[in-house]
Amino acid sequence: MIKLIRLISGEEVVAAVKEVDGGYNISDPALIVPTEKGIGLMDMMPYSSMGESETFIKESAIVFITEPVAGLLKKYKSLYSKIITPDSSLII
């Protein structure tokens, strides 16, 4: 499931999340970053192989986990989904 995670460092991460013993495994993590037009998504640690496999985050490093709003979820899926879906306005 795609979730929004607030870390104790203050970073906000959108990722595919699976709860495991002692924390969470995340995949395809993206940081939420401020932009001139609001917010954007940036690969978390783009200089690492983090996006290629699951990464474990200890429960003690997390402040809370919640559902992302619809617009953020749509943007995340458009960037990280392995399946390309047409815009719903194109479906007749």
C-alpha positions in Angstrom: 0.0 0.0 0.0 1.2 3.5 -0.8 1.6 5.5 2.4 2.9 8.9 3.6 5.6 8.5 6.3 6.9 11.3 8.6 10.3 10.5 9.9 11.8 11.8 13.2 14.3 13.7 11.0 11.3 15.7 9.6 11.5 14.2 6.2 8.2 13.2 4.6 8.4 10.1 2.4 5.8 8.6 0.0 6.4 4.9 -0.6 5.0 1.4 -1.0 4.9 0.2 2.6 4.8 -3.3 4.2 4.7 -3.7 8.0 7.3 -6.2 9.3 8.6 -7.1 12.7 10.2 -4.0 14.3 9.4 -1.5 11.5 8.5 -1.2 7.8 9.9 -2.3 4.5 9.5 0.5 1.9 10.0 0.4 -1.8 10.2 3.2 -4.5 10.5 5.9 -1.8 10.1 9.5 -2.8 10.8 12.6 -0.6 8.3 15.4 -0.6 10.1 18.6 -1.4 9.0 22.3 -1.7 8.9 23.8 -5.1 7.9 27.2 -6.5 4.5 25.8 -7.3 3.9 23.9 -4.1 5.4 20.5 -3.5 7.2 17.9 -5.7 8.6 14.4 -5.4 12.3 13.5 -5.5 13.9 10.1 -5.3 15.1 9.3 -1.8 18.9 9.0 -1.9 19.1 9.0 -5.7 22.9 8.2 -5.5 22.1 4.8 -3.9 20.4 1.6 -5.0 17.5 2.2 -2.6 14.9 2.3 -5.3 15.9 -1.1 -6.7 14.9 -3.2 -3.6 13.1 -2.9 -0.3 14.6 -0.7 2.4 13.9 -1.3 6.2 13.0 1.6 8.4 12.9 1.0 12.2 9.6 1.8 13.9 11.6 4.2 16.3 12.6 6.4 13.3 8.9 7.0 12.3 6.7 9.7 13.9 3.5 8.6 12.0 2.2 6.9 8.9 -0.9 8.1 7.0 -2.7 8.0 3.7 -1.6 10.5 1.1 -4.2 12.9 -0.4 -5.6 11.9 -3.8 -3.5 14.4 -5.8 -0.2 13.3 -4.2 -1.1 9.6 -4.7 -1.9 10.2 -8.4 1.4 12.0 -8.9 3.4 9.3 -7.1 1.8 6.6 -9.1 2.4 8.4 -12.4 6.1 8.6 -11.5 6.7 5.2 -9.9 4.1 2.8 -11.3 5.4 0.0 -13.5 2.1 0.1 -15.4 1.2 3.1 -17.6 -2.5 4.0 -17.4 -4.4 6.4 -19.5 -6.0 9.5 -18.0 -9.6 8.7 -17.1 -10.8 11.6 -19.3 -9.5 9.6 -22.4 -11.8 6.7 -21.7 -15.0 6.7 -23.6 
